[in-house]
Structures are given as C-alpha cells and as structure tokens.
Amino acid sequence: MSNTTKPTEVAKNAAAPSTPIPLTRKPVAAAPTSVVTAPSGTASKTACIRTFGCQMNVHDSDRMRRMIQDAGFAEVQRYEDADLVVLNTCYVRENAVDRVRGHLGELNRLKKEGRVKKVALTGCIGAANESRELEKQYGIDLVLGTHNTYELAQFVGLPGMDETFTPELPGTEGEHSAFVTIMTGCNYQCSYCVVPSVRGRMVCRPMENVVEEIRRLVGSGTRYVTLLGQTVDAWRDPAGSGERFCDLLERVADEAPRVWFTTSHPSNMEDRTLRLIGEKETIVGRLHLPVQSGSDRMLKVMHRGYKSDRYRRKIEVFREAVPDGTLSTDIIVGHPGETETDHEETLRLIEDCSFDSAYVFKFSPRRGTEAAALSADPSGTVPEDVAQRRFVEVLRAVEQNAFRRNKSKVGAVEDIYVRHGRTGDGKAVGETWSGHAVHIPTEAQPGRYVTATIESAGPHVLYAGDPAGRPR
C-alpha cells in the first residue's frame, strides 16, 4: 500500500485553530432556506454542507451536520446564505477534483465579497497531499481528512472530541433509512485506487457496538439499514470472536426490518453470505460486487487478487440463492495496457453474468497510484477514442442484459419500499425486495410499503401501476 495517510499526519495538515471561529450575523441580508433552525437563544449562524462521492461520504456529512447543529447553526442550501461552508469531497477520479476546484473558486469569490465567512474542506481530498495546494490557492480555513472529521466540533465552538478510526457517533435517529459504517479503510493495493492513501488501512468496529447502534436506530423509527465499508465484506470482529461479515449480517438482519450492504470485494465474498441473502427475508436481494475487468491479465495488472472464473462462480452461487435478485458491478475501461482482447473478455464476462446494472468508468489516473505511473508511458496508454468506444460498448452490453431481465418482471405484483418522494414526473421512487428500482404513482411517504403490479420496464427502472390498498 502506497502513500497511506495516518491520522496524526492528517491532523498536522489540517492546522485546526485553537479557538472557535467567530460567526455572527451575515453582512449581506439574506433569507436562508433553513432545514434545521438554530436553538432558541443562540446567535444566528448558518452553515451549508455539500457532499461529493460515495455513501461513506454521505454518512460522514451526516455526522458533521449534527456537529454544526449542536453548535447552534441553522443549515441552509445556498453558499451565499452560509457563514460556514463545508465541502465533503471525493478523490477517486480526477474530474471529482476538478469539480471541487470549481466550487472552491466560487466560494473564494463569495468570501472576498463578505458573503461567506469560513470554508472547510473535508473528506478524501482533505486527506490527500493535493489538499495543501488547494488550501493555499483558495484560502481554505480548515482542512480535514477522513479520520479526523471530529476536529470540526472544536472549529465550530463545541468542546474538543476524541475519536478513533471508526467513529462512534451513531446514525441519524428518527429517519426512515440510515447508513451504518461497520469498517473503514482498505488493505488492498489496486493499481488504480487512491482509497488506501486517503482512508487508511482497514479498521473494523466490534459486532456488539454495531448491533447496539442498529437497535437504537430501529427503536427511533428506522426501517432500512445499509451497512457501509470500503470493502464491507472484509469485516472481522476485532474483539477476537472469530466472527466474520456473514455473522454480522445475520445479526443485523434479525434486528432491522430491511437491510442492505455495500461495497463488497470478490476476494472476501463467502458463499454462505450469498446464500444468506436468499435465506433472510429482511435482506434486500441485491448484490453489488465490483469486477473491474473480465480479463485475467488485466485483473493481475490491477492487483485484484482473483481471476474471472472465480468471479463467475460467485455469481452462479448468488443467482442460485437469489433467482430474482439484482446484480451490479463496477467496470473500468482503458486501464493502461488494456488490449482489444482484454476488452472482448470483459464483454464476454458481462454476457455470462448478465448484470442488472453497472458503474462503467473510463480510466482516470490518480496521483500516487501505480496506474498513474503506468499511464505516463505512451506505449501502455489507451487512446481516448478507443477508451470511449470501449466505454460505449460495455455500457450497451450491460443495458441490453438489464433490459432483457427487467422485462421479465412485467406483470409481477411487488411489495415496493418507497425510498424517495415524488419526482419531476409525479412518481415516487421505490425498491422491490429483489433490489429493482421502481417508479410508482403514489402519495406514500418514504419509509412506507405499497403493493403494485409492474406494468412496463426500461433498462434502468421498472414502472408500476397504481398501488393496491393503503400504504403500510
């Protein structure tokens, strides 16, 4: 593992002030759209949190949100209405950094105009060496990595907090769904991945600690729990019980009414975990198992630790255990050294596994990774037009398989969990127990179930008719 950033190093880079930042009324009158109002008797302070990246970042933002609320801030949605802006960032792809640069440029302008007082950069970019350059260029007031987000508490005026790699701050109680982080970091050394550098090595939370948090969440009304981790199925109980991810998943499935987990690594995925998905009624029948390539040669170059036939066997077990379940994956095209033969082997694996969806990426070099060094050699670089063609071909192959599988659901009567309220087309977004996304015309609030017949299908979503009966 290269360039692993330790928490102590991140803390030094952050340069957090020893006294809270002075936030008073904004110099320019504004009518902020508050999501949470400040407690009575406190000064008018506002904050905006903008999140980029994965579910782990969403969960980290949730933790920081509660810190600023406890400090008396009201949350607003626009930068120009905020005293404090927190950008919680992703570092996986180069365009993610470019996007954040654009936001920082806007915030730098608003600070000069006196419309924003302080800016904090947190998350994966904050843990990377590149954060020092951004801090100087854009006048950022606080830089935090992924292991020391607790320092935001002192920054906004709360008493100092101590924290370890795996934060104990629980998920938001009272929400219909919640993320629960069970482990952080990653012990793999994939050629293209910067996560080990910014998230550190794997550290797992004790089973009883996780289960107790889930009990609190369910007791407060949470109906859907998603277990999170960079390689979630690599979880092991640090208490020394010998229990593995499958044991934890079974415990959680006995506590929560609806459960899912992400993201898994094929080398950690046990057959008994795949079978448990089909056996436990409370586990959503959806598996996200990144493969990255169908070529054994490329899997070796990427340091993935498995071959394509081993991956295929895992999928066979899943399909047998969860016949109507959904399968998604990650695929990278254009990795340095990828040949047309490698690409064809990826297309063959897509056909064999018949994915229901996939996150397809064109290779993007990340500073400090092995693949970035490989991409510097012109002889191994895949031309942009070739990478684009392969990207389209992979995407088309996935969508064709997904559309074919989705059409088989037409006519089925499904229990649909409403995840999001009405969208622009006037329909809610829900999820079946098999993990299919569904658009449905209903006034049911998120967290409720409705029963409806699937009337049509597209490659990415099912479309249901009017629900039968009342939401429950």
C-alpha positions as CSV (number, residue, x, y, z in Angstrom):
1,M,0.0,0.0,0.0
2,S,1.5,3.3,-1.0
3,N,1.2,6.8,0.5
4,T,-1.0,5.7,3.4
5,T,-2.0,8.8,5.3
6,K,-2.0,8.2,9.1
7,P,-4.5,10.2,11.3
8,T,-1.7,12.1,13.0
9,E,-0.3,13.2,9.6
10,V,-3.8,14.3,8.6
11,A,-4.2,16.3,11.8
12,K,-1.0,18.1,11.2
13,N,-2.1,19.0,7.7
14,A,-5.4,20.3,8.9
15,A,-4.0,23.1,11.1
16,A,-7.2,23.4,13.0
17,P,-7.4,26.7,15.1
18,S,-7.2,26.5,18.8
19,T,-10.2,28.8,19.3
20,P,-13.7,28.6,17.7
21,I,-14.3,30.7,14.6
22,P,-16.3,33.9,15.3
23,L,-19.5,33.7,13.4
24,T,-22.1,36.4,13.7
25,R,-24.9,37.8,11.5
26,K,-24.1,37.9,7.8
27,P,-23.0,41.2,6.4
28,V,-25.4,40.9,3.5
29,A,-29.1,40.4,4.3
30,A,-30.4,37.1,3.2
31,A,-33.4,34.8,3.7
32,P,-31.8,31.4,4.1
33,T,-33.9,28.3,3.5
34,S,-33.3,26.5,6.8
35,V,-33.5,22.8,7.1
36,V,-32.8,22.9,10.8
37,T,-33.3,26.0,12.8
38,A,-30.8,27.1,15.5
39,P,-31.9,26.5,19.1
40,S,-33.7,29.4,20.7
41,G,-31.4,31.9,22.5
42,T,-28.4,31.3,20.2
43,A,-26.8,33.6,17.7
44,S,-27.9,33.5,14.1
45,K,-25.3,31.2,12.5
46,T,-25.8,29.4,9.2
47,A,-23.9,26.5,7.5
48,C,-24.1,24.7,4.2
49,I,-22.7,21.2,3.7
50,R,-22.1,20.0,0.2
51,T,-21.3,16.3,-0.3
52,F,-19.4,14.7,-3.2
53,G,-18.8,11.0,-3.7
54,C,-19.9,7.7,-2.2
55,Q,-22.3,6.6,0.6
56,M,-19.3,6.8,3.1
57,N,-19.1,10.5,2.3
58,V,-22.9,10.9,2.8
59,H,-22.6,9.2,6.2
60,D,-19.6,11.4,7.2
61,S,-21.6,14.5,6.2
62,D,-24.4,13.3,8.4
63,R,-22.1,13.2,11.3
64,M,-20.7,16.7,10.6
65,R,-24.2,18.0,10.2
66,R,-25.1,17.0,13.7
67,M,-21.9,18.7,15.0
68,I,-22.9,22.1,13.4
69,Q,-26.4,21.7,14.6
70,D,-25.2,21.1,18.2
71,A,-23.1,24.2,17.8
72,G,-26.3,26.3,17.1
73,F,-26.0,26.6,13.3
74,A,-29.0,26.5,11.0
75,E,-28.5,24.6,7.8
76,V,-29.0,26.4,4.5
77,Q,-28.8,25.2,0.9
78,R,-27.1,28.1,-0.8
79,Y,-23.5,29.1,-0.4
80,E,-24.3,32.8,-0.3
81,D,-26.7,32.2,2.7
82,A,-24.0,30.5,4.8
83,D,-21.5,31.7,7.3
84,L,-19.7,28.4,7.1
85,V,-19.5,26.1,4.1
86,V,-18.2,22.5,4.4
87,L,-17.2,20.7,1.2
88,N,-17.0,16.9,1.9
89,T,-15.1,15.6,-1.0
90,C,-14.3,12.6,-3.2
91,Y,-10.9,11.8,-4.6
92,V,-11.5,8.7,-6.6
93,R,-11.4,10.3,-10.1
94,E,-9.7,13.4,-11.5
95,N,-12.9,15.0,-12.6
96,A,-14.1,14.9,-9.0
97,V,-11.2,17.1,-8.0
98,D,-11.8,19.4,-10.9
99,R,-15.4,19.8,-9.8
100,V,-14.4,20.7,-6.3
101,R,-12.0,23.3,-7.7
102,G,-14.9,24.9,-9.4
103,H,-16.8,25.1,-6.1
104,L,-13.8,26.4,-4.3
105,G,-13.4,29.2,-6.8
106,E,-16.9,30.3,-6.3
107,L,-16.5,30.2,-2.5
108,N,-13.3,32.2,-2.7
109,R,-15.2,34.9,-4.6
110,L,-18.1,34.9,-2.0
111,K,-15.5,35.2,0.8
112,K,-13.9,38.2,-0.8
113,E,-17.4,39.8,-1.1
114,G,-18.1,39.1,2.6
115,R,-20.9,36.8,1.9
116,V,-19.2,33.6,3.2
117,K,-17.0,33.8,6.3
118,K,-15.3,30.4,6.5
119,V,-14.7,27.4,4.2
120,A,-13.8,23.9,5.4
121,L,-12.5,21.2,3.0
122,T,-13.1,17.6,4.3
123,G,-13.2,14.1,3.1
124,C,-10.9,12.2,0.7
125,I,-9.3,15.3,-0.9
126,G,-8.6,16.7,2.5
127,A,-6.6,13.5,3.3
128,A,-4.6,13.8,0.1
129,N,-1.3,15.8,-0.4
130,E,-3.2,17.8,-3.0
131,S,-5.2,19.5,-0.2
132,R,-2.1,21.6,0.7
133,E,-2.1,23.2,-2.8
134,L,-5.9,23.8,-2.6
135,E,-5.6,25.3,0.8
136,K,-3.1,27.9,-0.3
137,Q,-4.7,28.6,-3.7
138,Y,-8.3,29.2,-2.4
139,G,-7.7,30.4,1.2
140,I,-9.4,27.5,2.8
141,D,-9.8,27.9,6.6
142,L,-9.9,24.3,7.7
143,V,-8.7,21.1,6.0
144,L,-9.7,17.7,7.5
145,G,-9.1,14.2,6.2
146,T,-11.3,11.2,6.6
147,H,-10.0,10.2,10.1
148,N,-10.3,13.5,11.9
149,T,-13.6,14.9,11.0
150,Y,-14.3,15.2,14.7
151,E,-12.0,18.2,14.7
152,L,-14.8,20.1,13.1
153,A,-16.5,20.2,16.5
154,Q,-13.8,22.4,18.0
155,F,-13.8,24.5,14.9
156,V,-17.4,25.4,15.3
157,G,-17.2,26.0,19.1
158,L,-18.1,22.7,20.7
159,P,-15.9,21.1,23.3
160,G,-13.0,19.1,21.9
161,M,-13.7,15.5,20.9
162,D,-11.6,12.4,20.8
163,E,-12.2,9.8,18.1
164,T,-10.6,6.7,16.6
165,F,-10.5,5.4,13.0
166,T,-14.1,4.1,13.4
167,P,-16.4,6.9,14.7
168,E,-18.8,6.0,17.4
169,L,-21.2,8.8,16.5
170,P,-24.4,6.9,15.6
171,G,-26.6,7.4,12.5
172,T,-29.4,9.9,12.5
173,E,-32.2,8.6,14.6
174,G,-35.8,9.1,13.5
175,E,-35.0,8.8,9.8
176,H,-36.7,6.1,7.7
177,S,-33.3,4.9,6.4
178,A,-29.8,5.1,7.8
179,F,-26.2,4.3,6.9
180,V,-24.2,2.4,9.4
181,T,-20.4,2.3,9.0
182,I,-19.0,-1.1,10.1
183,M,-15.4,-0.6,8.9
184,T,-13.2,2.0,7.3
185,G,-10.1,1.8,5.1
186,C,-8.8,-0.9,2.8
187,N,-5.9,-3.4,2.8
188,Y,-5.9,-4.0,-0.9
189,Q,-3.5,-2.3,-3.3
190,C,-5.4,-2.0,-6.5
191,S,-3.3,-0.3,-9.2
192,Y,-5.9,2.5,-10.0
193,C,-7.2,3.2,-6.5
194,V,-6.4,6.1,-4.2
195,V,-8.6,4.9,-1.3
196,P,-5.9,3.3,0.8
197,S,-4.0,6.6,0.7
198,V,-6.9,8.7,1.9
199,R,-8.9,6.3,4.0
200,G,-6.0,4.3,5.5
201,R,-5.8,0.6,6.3
202,M,-8.9,-1.5,7.3
203,V,-10.2,-1.0,10.8
204,C,-13.4,-2.8,11.9
205,R,-16.0,-1.9,14.6
206,P,-16.9,-4.6,17.2
207,M,-20.0,-6.5,16.4
208,E,-21.8,-5.6,19.6
209,N,-21.1,-1.9,19.0
210,V,-22.7,-2.1,15.5
211,V,-25.7,-4.1,16.7
212,E,-26.4,-1.7,19.6
213,E,-26.4,1.3,17.2
214,I,-28.8,-0.5,14.9
215,R,-31.1,-1.2,17.8
216,R,-31.2,2.5,18.7
217,L,-31.9,3.4,15.1
218,V,-34.7,0.8,14.7
219,G,-36.1,1.9,18.0
220,S,-36.3,5.5,16.7
221,G,-38.2,4.5,13.6
222,T,-35.5,3.5,11.1
223,R,-36.9,0.8,8.7
224,Y,-33.9,0.5,6.3
225,V,-30.3,0.0,7.4
226,T,-27.4,0.0,4.9
227,L,-24.1,-1.4,6.2
228,L,-21.1,0.6,4.8
229,G,-17.4,-0.1,4.3
230,Q,-14.8,0.3,1.6
231,T,-14.6,-3.5,1.5
232,V,-17.6,-4.2,3.7
233,D,-17.4,-8.0,3.4
234,A,-13.9,-7.9,4.7
235,W,-15.2,-7.1,8.2
236,R,-13.9,-9.2,11.1
237,D,-14.8,-8.8,14.7
238,P,-11.8,-7.0,16.3
239,A,-12.9,-8.4,19.7
240,G,-11.4,-11.7,18.7
241,S,-14.6,-13.7,18.5
242,G,-13.7,-15.1,15.1
243,E,-16.9,-13.8,13.6
244,R,-16.9,-12.6,10.0
245,F,-19.1,-10.5,7.9
246,C,-21.7,-13.2,7.3
247,D,-22.2,-13.5,11.1
248,L,-22.6,-9.7,11.5
249,L,-25.1,-9.6,8.5
250,E,-27.2,-12.3,10.1
251,R,-27.3,-10.5,13.4
252,V,-28.3,-7.2,11.8
253,A,-30.9,-9.0,9.6
254,D,-32.5,-10.2,12.9
255,E,-32.6,-6.6,14.3
256,A,-33.6,-4.4,11.3
257,P,-36.7,-4.8,9.1
258,R,-34.8,-4.1,5.9
259,V,-31.1,-4.5,5.3
260,W,-28.5,-4.0,2.5
261,F,-24.7,-3.6,2.4
262,T,-22.1,-2.1,0.1
263,T,-19.4,-2.2,-1.2
264,S,-18.1,-5.8,-1.4
265,H,-14.8,-7.3,-2.8
266,P,-14.9,-10.6,-4.6
267,S,-11.9,-12.0,-2.7
268,N,-13.9,-11.6,0.6
269,M,-17.3,-12.7,-0.6
270,E,-18.2,-16.0,1.0
271,D,-20.7,-18.4,-0.4
272,R,-22.5,-18.5,2.9
273,T,-23.0,-14.8,2.7
274,L,-24.5,-15.1,-0.8
275,R,-26.8,-17.9,0.4
276,L,-27.8,-15.8,3.5
277,I,-29.1,-13.1,1.2
278,G,-31.6,-15.6,-0.2
279,E,-32.5,-17.1,3.1
280,K,-33.2,-14.0,5.2
281,E,-36.4,-12.2,4.4
282,T,-35.1,-8.9,5.7
283,I,-32.1,-8.7,3.4
284,V,-32.7,-7.0,0.0
285,G,-31.8,-9.4,-2.8
286,R,-29.3,-7.0,-4.4
287,L,-25.6,-7.6,-4.7
288,H,-23.0,-5.0,-5.7
289,L,-19.8,-6.9,-6.5
290,P,-17.2,-4.9,-8.5
291,V,-15.3,-6.9,-11.0
292,Q,-13.4,-4.1,-12.9
293,S,-12.4,-6.3,-15.8
294,G,-13.2,-9.7,-17.4
295,S,-9.6,-10.2,-18.4
296,D,-7.4,-12.3,-16.1
297,R,-4.3,-10.5,-17.4
298,M,-5.8,-7.1,-16.5
299,L,-7.1,-8.3,-13.1
300,K,-3.5,-9.3,-12.4
301,V,-2.2,-5.9,-13.5
302,M,-4.9,-4.2,-11.3
303,H,-3.8,-6.4,-8.3
304,R,-7.4,-7.5,-7.8
305,G,-6.5,-10.9,-6.3
306,Y,-8.9,-13.1,-8.2
307,K,-9.5,-14.5,-11.7
308,S,-12.5,-14.1,-13.9
309,D,-13.7,-17.7,-13.5
310,R,-13.7,-17.3,-9.7
311,Y,-15.8,-14.3,-10.0
312,R,-18.2,-16.1,-12.3
313,R,-18.5,-18.9,-9.8
314,K,-19.5,-16.4,-7.1
315,I,-22.2,-15.0,-9.4
316,E,-23.5,-18.6,-10.0
317,V,-23.9,-19.1,-6.3
318,F,-25.8,-15.8,-6.0
319,R,-28.1,-16.5,-8.9
320,E,-28.9,-19.9,-7.5
321,A,-29.5,-18.5,-4.0
322,V,-31.4,-15.4,-5.1
323,P,-33.0,-16.2,-8.5
324,D,-34.8,-12.9,-8.9
325,G,-32.1,-10.8,-7.3
326,T,-30.3,-7.9,-8.9
327,L,-26.6,-7.8,-9.6
328,S,-24.5,-4.7,-10.1
329,T,-20.8,-4.2,-10.6
330,D,-18.0,-1.7,-11.4
331,I,-16.0,-1.9,-14.7
332,I,-13.0,0.2,-15.7
333,V,-12.2,0.5,-19.4
334,G,-9.0,1.9,-20.8
335,H,-6.7,0.9,-17.9
336,P,-3.1,1.3,-19.0
337,G,-2.1,-1.8,-21.0
338,E,-5.7,-2.9,-21.9
339,T,-5.8,-4.6,-25.3
340,E,-8.7,-5.3,-27.6
341,T,-8.5,-8.9,-26.4
342,D,-8.8,-7.8,-22.8
343,H,-11.8,-5.7,-23.8
344,E,-13.5,-8.6,-25.5
345,E,-13.0,-10.8,-22.4
346,T,-14.8,-8.1,-20.4
347,L,-17.7,-8.1,-22.8
348,R,-17.8,-12.0,-22.5
349,L,-18.0,-11.8,-18.7
350,I,-20.8,-9.2,-19.0
351,E,-22.8,-11.6,-21.1
352,D,-22.1,-14.6,-18.8
353,C,-23.0,-12.7,-15.6
354,S,-26.0,-10.8,-17.1
355,F,-25.6,-7.7,-14.8
356,D,-28.7,-5.7,-13.9
357,S,-26.6,-2.5,-13.8
358,A,-23.0,-1.4,-13.8
359,Y,-21.0,1.7,-13.0
360,V,-18.7,2.0,-16.0
361,F,-15.7,4.2,-15.8
362,K,-13.1,5.3,-18.3
363,F,-9.7,5.0,-16.6
364,S,-8.7,8.2,-14.8
365,P,-5.1,8.4,-13.4
366,R,-4.9,9.3,-9.8
367,R,-1.7,10.9,-8.5
368,G,0.2,8.5,-6.3
369,T,-1.2,5.3,-7.7
370,E,0.7,2.6,-9.7
371,A,-1.6,3.0,-12.7
372,A,-0.9,6.7,-12.8
373,A,2.8,5.9,-13.3
374,L,1.8,3.3,-16.0
375,S,-0.2,5.9,-17.8
376,A,2.8,8.1,-18.1
377,D,4.3,5.6,-20.6
378,P,2.8,6.3,-24.0
379,S,3.3,2.7,-25.1
380,G,0.7,1.5,-22.5
381,T,-1.8,4.3,-22.8
382,V,-5.1,3.6,-24.4
383,P,-6.1,6.4,-26.8
384,E,-9.1,8.4,-25.8
385,D,-11.2,7.5,-28.8
386,V,-10.5,3.8,-28.2
387,A,-11.4,4.1,-24.5
388,Q,-14.6,6.0,-25.4
389,R,-15.6,3.2,-27.9
390,R,-15.0,0.5,-25.3
391,F,-16.9,2.5,-22.7
392,V,-19.9,2.7,-25.0
393,E,-19.7,-1.0,-25.9
394,V,-19.6,-2.1,-22.3
395,L,-22.4,0.2,-21.3
396,R,-24.6,-1.0,-24.2
397,A,-23.9,-4.7,-23.3
398,V,-24.9,-4.1,-19.7
399,E,-28.0,-2.2,-20.6
400,Q,-29.1,-4.9,-23.1
401,N,-28.8,-7.6,-20.5
402,A,-30.6,-5.4,-17.9
403,F,-33.4,-4.6,-20.2
404,R,-34.0,-8.2,-21.0
405,R,-34.0,-9.2,-17.3
406,N,-36.3,-6.2,-16.4
407,K,-38.9,-7.1,-19.0
408,S,-39.3,-10.5,-17.2
409,K,-40.7,-8.6,-14.2
410,V,-43.6,-7.1,-16.2
411,G,-46.9,-8.4,-14.7
412,A,-45.4,-9.3,-11.3
413,V,-47.1,-8.0,-8.2
414,E,-44.4,-6.5,-5.9
415,D,-44.1,-5.1,-2.4
416,I,-42.3,-1.8,-3.0
417,Y,-40.5,0.2,-0.4
418,V,-40.8,3.9,-1.0
419,R,-37.3,5.4,-0.8
420,H,-37.9,8.9,-2.2
421,G,-40.9,11.1,-2.6
422,R,-42.5,12.3,-5.8
423,T,-40.1,13.2,-8.6
424,G,-40.5,15.5,-11.6
425,D,-42.8,13.1,-13.3
426,G,-45.1,12.9,-10.2
427,K,-44.0,9.4,-9.2
428,A,-42.2,8.1,-6.2
429,V,-39.0,6.1,-6.4
430,G,-39.2,2.7,-4.7
431,E,-37.3,-0.6,-4.4
432,T,-38.6,-4.1,-4.6
433,W,-37.3,-6.9,-2.3
434,S,-35.3,-8.1,-5.3
435,G,-33.5,-4.7,-5.4
436,H,-35.1,-3.4,-8.6
437,A,-35.7,0.4,-8.7
438,V,-39.4,1.2,-9.4
439,H,-41.2,4.4,-10.3
440,I,-44.7,4.4,-8.9
441,P,-47.6,6.8,-8.7
442,T,-48.2,7.1,-5.0
443,E,-48.6,9.7,-2.3
444,A,-47.0,7.3,0.2
445,Q,-44.2,8.9,2.2
446,P,-40.6,7.5,2.2
447,G,-40.3,4.5,4.5
448,R,-43.7,3.1,3.7
449,Y,-44.6,0.0,1.6
450,V,-47.1,-0.2,-1.2
451,T,-48.2,-3.2,-3.3
452,A,-48.5,-2.7,-7.1
453,T,-48.2,-4.5,-10.4
454,I,-45.2,-3.9,-12.7
455,E,-46.6,-2.6,-16.0
456,S,-43.5,-1.8,-18.0
457,A,-39.8,-1.8,-17.8
458,G,-36.7,0.1,-19.1
459,P,-33.0,-0.9,-18.8
460,H,-32.6,1.0,-15.5
461,V,-36.0,1.0,-13.8
462,L,-39.4,-0.7,-13.6
463,Y,-42.7,1.2,-13.9
464,A,-45.6,0.2,-11.6
465,G,-49.3,1.0,-11.9
466,D,-51.5,2.4,-9.1
467,P,-51.0,0.7,-5.8
468,A,-53.5,-1.7,-4.4
469,G,-54.6,-1.0,-0.9
470,R,-53.2,1.6,1.5
471,P,-49.5,2.2,2.3
472,R,-48.2,0.4,5.3
